[in-house]
Amino acid sequence: MNRWGDHTPVEDDTPLEEYLRTLTGFVEEGRVHYLGTSTMVPEAWKVARANERARQLGLEPFTVAQPRYNLVNRAVEHGYLNAASAYDLGVCPWSPLAGGILSGKYRRGEDPPAGSRAAVEPEVAGAYLTDENYETLADVRAVADDLGATPAQVSLAWLRHRDVVTAPVVGARTVDQLEENLGAADLSLSDKQVHRLADA
């Protein structure tokens, strides 16, 4: 049994309380200001358990969560986001463009662009370049065309319109990509567009 009280394999068997005391020490020493959790805690009950235990022991709780969340990876909508809201956690999704599929750089039936993640990492291509995801991308492209925006900007703006999301974590590799991503901050989606994307 691991520190979370289940049998999921982890790197060690350090008790949850020891982790919380260590992380609280970092805050007390001024080495960090707030505690966050990423993919090491992908399930809502684990975040809740950690914060409840921290409260019982007078230790620092997690205040930000970083789950994978985007238009084609929405498993966190089934409980995780509700738990984040209940515990007042800021939600900063990673992989907001789903390995690049939501950026629009991949096209169905064509080889991935040279140097792209899907071209050099077969697991990315297998996970993201699927018919279902291309169907979602078609709706993203349609909304982008309506707004004179890019698919990446629309995908990021959709996350920004989710009440529980604080800010997505973008992984731009070039200045051009960063500037494109920042354009999402000024992009407004109508309720109809938000619902169209959510239903895609």
Summary of the structure (lengths in Angstrom):
residues: 200
radius of gyration: 18.9
end to end distance: 39.5
largest distance: 55.7
contacts: 577
relative contact order: 0.11
helix: 51%
strand: 7%
